[in-house]
Amino acid sequence: MTIVATDTKPKETREMTRTIPGLWKIPRQGGRSLVIMMILILVAAGLLFAAYIWAMLSWSYSSGERAGWIQKLSDKGYLCKTWEGEMALVSLPGSMPEKFIFTVRDDQAAEKLHAMMGKRVSVHYEQHIWLPTSCFGETNYFVTDVKIIEETPAPLVVPGNAAAQPRQQPLQQ
């Protein structure tokens, strides 16, 4: 007994089928177009991710300046090398210092910071939030410039350092 498959489908549908010897006709899966579609989706996702990172690195959430003493500056990372630093912020003499932890992406700014280690400096920083990885830096604060602050006298009178001031006589009327 022989089975003969008759083709009663329209011509457009017939072209979408293939015959495997010994089996019935099965519809074509369209594997090449699926692979191309997946590649296009991956490329589009990669481009969107790159555009997101570019936008987050070029737009800063906040910027400002902080003053203190540079305590530490080191080049960190296995694959993505960044300069990570620490600055001690002291508001009043004798008070506990607050630490400002920052990242430096520019090698020239890192060299300037390294030369000013241990001196009182003012750093200009930009805060970049929502960065997806720590490859760009371990912190959100990116230092862009640094200036030395000239030593100025403390705003408070420190006991033992102030010269004795003569008493003023009240005005007699």
Residue, then its C-alpha position, 0 to 999 in steps of 0.5 A: m500500500t502506497i500513501v500519496a500526499t496530494d497538495t491542495k494548499p495554495k502556492e504560497t503555502r506550498e513554498m513554505t513547506r519542505t519534504i523529508p524523504g519517508l515523512w509527511k510534509i512539515p512546515r519550514q521553521g524559519g530558523r535563519s530569520l529567527v537567528i537574525m531577529m535575535i542578533l538584532i535584538l541583542v545589538a539594539a539592547g547593547l546600543l541602548f545600554a551604551a547610550y544609558i551609560w553615556a548619559m549617566l556619565s555625561w550628566s551629573y546629579s550634583s556637583g560641588e566642592r569639599a575641603g580637607w586633607i588627602q589621606k589616601l589615593s590608590d589605583k584599584g581594579y583588576l580589569c577596570k582601573t580607577w583611582e580611589g581616594e579618601m579625604a579627611l574633612v575637619s570642621l573644627p579643630g579637635s573634632m572627629p574627622e568625617k571621611f569623603i571617599f571619592t573616585v578619580r577618572d582622569d590621570q592628570a587630576a590623580e597626579k595633581l592629587h598625589a602631589m598634594m597628599g597631606k596638604r589642605v586642599s579643595v576638590h571639585y566633584e561631580q556626583h553620578i548616580w545610577l551607574p550600573t557597575s563599579c567598573f567606572g568607580e567604587t563611589n558616586y563622587f568623581v573628582t575633576d579638579v583640585k586646588i591647594i588651600e593656603e593655611t589660614p588661622a583658625p576662626l576660633v580662639v584656641p586657648g594658649n595661642a591668643a595674645a593677651q588683649p588689653r582691657q578697654q576702659p568704658l567710656q565716661q560721660 
